[in-house]
Amino acid sequence: MEGPPTPAAAPSPSSRPQTAFMIGIVGAGITGLSLSIHLEERGIEHRVFEASSRPGGVIRSVRHEGRVLDFGPQRTRVTPPVGRLVKVLGLSDRTVSVPVDLPLYVLRGGRIRRVPFEPAGLVRTDLLSWRGKARLLLEPLTGGYDEEETVEGFLVRKFGREAYENLMGPLFGGLYGSDPGQMFVRHSLAETMEGFGVQRSILWGFLRGSFNRSAAPPAISFEDGMGELTSAMHRRVEGRVALEAPVEGIDRLEAGGWVLRHSGGDRLEVTDVVLTLPAEGASRLLGPVAPDAAARLDRLRYNRLAVVHLLGDCSLHGLGYQVAYGEPRRTRGVTWNASALGRDGIYTAFLGGARDPALLTLDDAEIGAIASGEFEDITGCSTRVLQVSRTRVPSWDRSWVAMEDLSLPAGIHLCSNYESRVGIPGRLARTEAMAEVLAASSGTR
């Protein structure tokens, strides 16, 4: 399966500059901080440069009126890389666990309906008609995906239009804030299926328990939100991280290696550069030294989302809900942190994305009113708006074809959520792999 580039094999020692091994990391989000921790553990010299005044990137948490609000990821799965990091940082007693049995819902036909995660639930669910359920039985007879097949085309062919619009499309598209009709299977869903051990039939995988939530890694946050994780990461390697230090350019050294030019005219000679910043930032730095790679990164599209934190005294029990396609709503989904994480009265709504980009042209007050009004219409619970923020996520849509033939000069690496798996577990697994590549290059592996 073709896809985004994987870490390159370590260059031979003869291709290395005859200077001390030094890594320059651009960006101090969770990827840059995680890579710094791994390099520190391996005794590899490095520096991290961050343009903003705070580390953590899109992961940010605050206390507002005494309640924890997350403006990026609301929680994470405790995969082995996540578990190791939590232990290393001494955060084990600061975790907040999400109950395993909390239901998840999809809004269809004006009311929220429970998502089935087991065979009996699939029989009982009112998200599908009996005709829609009968159509599912044909799935094992269908073939695998085609290289040019979109997620929408694949899921409709496998399960039928009703199952796609009422269940699978909203759940999968909600992970990316994207439109599955614009996402190739080979760039996104194929990796998800492989992660669940599904080869050909998704239905057989479901029936044998591949999607059993009780067997999945537990989901957690932290007492002060997900930002507590990146704050602890920063403290661990604070001496390596320069904040308010934007990198202004990358220059090639004649003897091999690179120079990072950063704020104030300072220069750092490095053997390797790892770019962990968003695609357009990486493109700007790569333009003079790798123009084709820069042009490819410029083609990547991002989806813009509005994040609205609501406060309400609601008797709701569950993880939250996604909205089925065709519903006359502008909310994409709502996470119920009140019941999922014990955050008193907090409900986090997500709006916009690839299917409704015009929403982001509205002002914060208008967006907040839409989120609160639709939430009350759907749940019967009145809320008030605490905060409205805006974020964006890589769309992983058709524009990702540009990544398939991307190549970089020796000693420059991409490590970000647009070139490998999204989500915190994916980012931490990627930085472990990148640290191994760099350790092999340095001879310290």
N, C-alpha and C positions, 0 to 999 in steps of 0.2 A: 504493500500500500504506500503510495506516495504521500508526502505531507511536508510539514515544516521541517527545517533542518535539525539534525541531532548534533550533539557535541562532536566536533571533529577529533580524529585521532591525534594524539600528541605529536607535535613536530619533532624531528630528530634533533639531537643535541647540536649538530653542526649548523642547523638553521637558526639557532638561537644567538642573540647578541652576547658578546663576552662581557656582560655586566651582571651585577647581582640580580637575582630573580625578584621581580616586583610586579604586583598586579594592581592595576587601577580600575576601580569599580565606579561607574557613573550611575548614581541613583541610590537613595537610601530608603526605598520602600521595603516591603517584607522580603523581596527577592534579594536586593542588595545587602540587607542586614543579615539574612540567612547565609548567604555566600560568605560574608565576612566572618561569621561565627565558624563555619566549616574550615576556612583558610586559617583562622587563628588556631583552631584545634590541631591543624597539621603543621603549624609553625611556618606558614608561608607569609612573607612580607606583603602587605597590601595597604591601600588607602581607599577610602570611600568618599565620594564627593556628592553633595546634595545641594541643589539650588535653593530650596526653600528653607525656612527657619525651623522646621520640625521634621523628624524622621517618620516613617510609617506609610508614606504615599497615600493610597486610597483608603487605608485602614485608619479610621479616626473615631474616637469615642469621647463624649463629654458627659458631664452631669448637668442636667437642666432641671431646675426646680427639684433637685434631689434625686432625679431619676436618670438612669443610664440610657443614653442614645448612641446608637452606632450609625455612622454615615456611610460605611462601606459594608463589607460582609457582616452578617448578623451572628454567624456561628461557623464552626468548622467541624469536620469529621476527624476523629483521632486515629488517623492512619499511622503506621510505624514512624515515618519522619516527623509527624506532628507530636506523637507521644514522646519521642526522644527529645525533641526541642523543649517541650513543656517540662520534662524532668531536668534537663540541663539547666534551665532557667530558674528552677525552684518554684514553679507555679502550680504544682500539683494540688496544693491545698487552696488555690484561688479559683479553681475551675467551677463552673456551673453547668450541670448536665441537663440535657434535654431528655425528658421521659421518652422511652422507646415506643410506647404504645399510643402516642398522641395521633389522632386522626389528621389527615390532610384532605382538603376539600377543593372542588372545582365549582365555580358558579356557572350554572346552565339553566336556561329557562327561568331566570329571575330568582333562583334560590341556590344555596350552596348544597352540594351533594358529595358524599364521602368517596374518596379515591380508594379502589380496591387494591390491596397488596397481597392477597392470598386467593386461591382458586374459589373458595366459597363466596368471598366478597365479589368476585367477578361475576358470579351467577346472580347475586342479589342486587348489584348496583343499578341505580336508576339513572346513571350517566349515559347508559346505552339502552336502546330499545331491544326487544328480542331479536329483531332482524339484525341489528348491529352486533349483538352477541353471537348470533349464528355465523355472521360473516367472519368473526375471529377464528373460527374453526378451520378456515381455509388457509390460514397463515403458514402452517408447516409444509404446505404444498407449493409455496412460492419460493423463488430462488433468492440468492444473496443479492447484495447491492451491486449496481453498475457504477463504474468509475465516474460517470457524468450524472449520476442520479442525485437529486436533492433530497434532503431529509423529508420534506413534505411528500414528494413523489414516491419515495421508498415506503413511508409509513402508510400512505393511502393504498398503495399496491399490496402491502402486506396485510393490512387490517381493515381497509375500507374508509371512506370519507367520514362517516359518523364518528368512529373511534378516534380518528385523527383530530377532528375539530373539537370534540368534546373532552378529550382526555390527553392524548399523547402530544399533540401540538402545543397546547398551553403549558404542559409540564416541562417539555424539553426546551421550548422557546424561552420559557421564563428563566432558565439557567443563564441565558446569554442576553436577555432583553432583545432577542433577535427574531427574525422571520424565518422559520424553517424552510419556506419556499425559496429562500435565497442562500441556503446553507448546503454545501455538498456533504454527503454522508462521509466521504473519505476524510474530510477535515475535522469531523466532530462526532457524529453518532457512532461511527465505526470504533473509535477508541473507547467510548462508553460501553458498547457491547462487549468488547474484548475485556474490559475491566470487570464485567460481570460474568465472564466465562462463557458468553453466548457466541456460538459460531454461525449457525444458520437460522434456526428457528427461535425467535424471541418468545413465542408462546410456550414452547417446551421448556425454555429456561425459566419462565414465570412459574409454570406448573411444578417444576422440580425444586423451586425455592431459591433461584438465583437472585431474586429481588426481595428476599425476606429481610425486612428491616431489623429484626432482632439479631440477625447474624452479621449485619453491617457494622463497621466501626462506629462507636457512639459519637453523638454530636455534643459539642460543648461550646461555651463561651467562658468569660472570666467575670469576676465580681465587678470590675470596673469596665467591662466591655472588651471587645476584641483589641482595642488600642492598648490594653494592658500587656498584650503579647508583644507588640512591636516596641513598646516602651522598655520592656525588660530586655529585648534583643539589643536595643540601642545602648542600654546601660552596660551590657556585656562587652561591647566593642567600642565604647564611646571614644576611646583614645585613637581609634582608627578612622573616625567619621568626622568630616568637616562639613558643617551646616552653613547655609548661605554662601556656598562656594560653587557657583555654576561653572561647569567646564565649557570653555568657549571654543575649543578646537582640538583636533588631533593631528599631529604631524608625524611623518615617518622619519626615523633616524637612518642615516646612510649605513651605519654599521649593523642595523637590525634593531627591532624594537620600536617604541613609539614615545612621543612626548604629549602629555596632557597639558594644555594651556588652560588655566582657570583664573578666577577673578583676581584682580590686582596685578595681573601680569606674571603671576607665579607659574612655574613649569615643573613638571614631574616626569622624569624618564622612567618608563615601565617596559617590561617585556611583553605583557598582555594587557588588553583593555576589555572589560566586560561591561556592555551597555545594558542596563536594566530599566531604562526609562521608556516612556511611551514611544510609539513608532515615529511620530513626527520629530521628536527630540533626537532619536537615534539617527534618523535620516539627515537632520541638519549637521550632525557631527561627521557622518559618513560621506557626505557630499563630495568633499575635496579628495578623499582617499579611496572611496569605493562608490563612484557615481551610479553604477547600475543597481547595486544593492540599495542605495538611497532612493532611487526612483521607484523601486519595487515597494519599499516601505511606505512611500507616499501614496500608493494606491490603496492601502488598507483602510477600510471604513470602520468607524466607531459608532456605537449607538448611544444616544444621550438619554438619560433617565432622570426623572424627578423623584426624590425621596422625601416623603412627608411623614413626620412623626405625629401621631395622634394620641390624645389622652382621653380615655373614657372609662366609666364604671360599667363594664360589660361582663355578662356571664357567658363567656365564650371559652370553649375548651378545645384546643387543637393547635396544630402548627400554623394554620392560616389557610388561605385559598388562592388559587389562580383563576383566571377568567377564561371561559371557553370562547373560541372564536365565534363571531357572529352576535355576541352579546352587545347590547347598546351601552357599553361602559367604556370609560377612558382609563380606568384603573387596570393595570396588568395583574396585580396580585397584592395581597396584604399578608405580612408576617405577624403572627400573634405572639409577640415577645412576652406579653402578660402571662400567658399560660406556658409557653415553651421555655422561658428562662426565668420565670418568677419576677418579671419586671412590672411592678404594679401599674396597671392601666395603660401600658404602652403597646401601640399597634403601629407598624411601619408599612406604609403604602408605597408602591412603586408604580409610576406612570410614565408614559412616553414610549421610548424604545423604537425599534425599526417599524413597527406597525402603526405608530402614531407620533411621528416626529414633530408635527405641528404643535403639539401640546407644549413643547419647550419654548415656544414663542410667547407664551402667556407669562404674566408676572407671578411672583410667589403667592400673592394673596388669592389670585384666581385659581392657581393650581391647588392650593390648600383647600379652598372652598369645594372644588371638584372632589378631592379625595375624601374630605369629611362628609360631604353630602351623599356620595355614592356608598360609603361605608355604612351610613345610617340606613339608607334605602335597602341595602342588602342584609344587614344584620339586625336592624331595629335599634342599634345602640348609638346614642348621641355622643359626639366627641368634640374636642376643641383642638385646634392645630397648635402644636408646640414649636416645630421647626420645619422649614422647607429648604432642601438643599438640592444641588444638581451634581450629577456624576456622569461618567461615560464608561462604556466597556467595549472591548474589541468585539466586532459583530461576528467574526468567523464565517462570513458570507462568501459569495462568489469571488470577492476581491482577494481572497486568500490563495488563489491560484498563483499570485505573484510570489508567494513564499516558496513555491515548489522547486524553483531553479535558482534560488538566491545563493550566492557565494560571497565569502568575505576574505579579505587578506589574512594571511597567517598572523596569529596573535590578536585578532579582534574577534569577539564573541558576542552573540545576542543571547540574553537570558531574561525573558519577560513573558507576560501572559498572552502575547500575540504570536509567539513562536513555539510554544509548547503548552501543556495542559493548563487550563484556567483553574482558579480556586486555590485556596491555601494549601491543601495537601499536594496538589500538582506543582505549586511553586517550590515547596520545600523538597520534594523529590527531585525536581530539576536542579536545584542548587547543590544537592548532594552529588549528583552526576557530574555537574560542572566542576565542583571541587576536586573530584577524582581525576578529571581530565587535566586540570591545572597542576595537581600534585604529581601526576605522571610526567608532565612537562618539566617540572622543577627538579625531578629526581628524588622527591621526598615521600613518595607514595609508600 
